[in-house]
Amino acid sequence: MNIFDLLGFLGMGLLLSAFLLNQLKIFASDSLAYHIFNFVGAYILSYYAYVLGNTPFLILEFVWGSFALYKLLTINKQHPAT
């Protein structure tokens, strides 16, 4: 296993962790942590898919990460830092 494969496992781990923690009601589906895990995990996997040349997987992960980014920006606007 090389460093590139480890990167793929990291992205996968973040996405699956977000899902599991949400199912266990540790992360709410509108929480900052949930969207950060999804955003980072999906964009890591987008890069992984790009390098592999796997276009369907790239599109899936890019869209997933983009929705998470949108939610992060929305959360930030709803709860501005004081």
N, C-alpha and C positions, 0 to 999 in steps of 0.2 A: 504494500500500500504506500502510495506517495503522498506528498503534501497536498496535491490537487484533490485526491480522493478524500482526504481529511476535511478539506474545505467543503466538499459536497455533503459529507456527513454532518458537519457543523450546521449548515443551512437546513438540512433535513431535521436535525435535532431541535433547532429553534422552532420550526413550524409545528412539529409534533408536540413539543413541550407546550407551546401556546394552546394547541387544541386540548391536550390532556388537562392542563391547569384550568382551562375554561370549563371543561366537563366536570372537574372536581370542585368547581365553584371557588377556586382560589383566584383566578383572573376573571373579572367581569368582561363581557364581550365589548364593552365600551371603555375599558381601562387603558391607560397609557401603556402599561407594561405589555398587555396583550397585543396592541398594535405595533409596538417596537419589535417584539419577537417576530411578528408576521412580516413586517417591513424588512428587517435585516435578513431574516431567513430566506425570504422570497428573492431578494436581490442577490444574495450569495448564490442561490440556486439558478438565478437567471444567468449569472456569469458562467456558472458551471455548465449550463445547457448551451450557452453560446460557444464555449470552447469545444464542447463535444459535437457541435453542429446539429443539435437536436431542436429544430425550429418549433414544433408543437409544445415541447416542454418549456422552451424559452418564452413563448408567448404566454403560456399559462402562468409562469412564475412572475413575469414582468407585470402582467395585469394584476395578479394577486398583490404584489408589492406596491403597485401604484394605488390600489384601493386603500391599502394600509397607510400609505403616505398621505393620501387625502384625509383619512380619518385622523391621523396625527395632527395635520394642519387645522382641521376642524376643532379638535379637542383644544388645541392651543388657543384658538380664537374665542372659544366659549369660556375658557378658564385662564385669562391672561395672568402672567406673573405679577406679583405685587412688589 
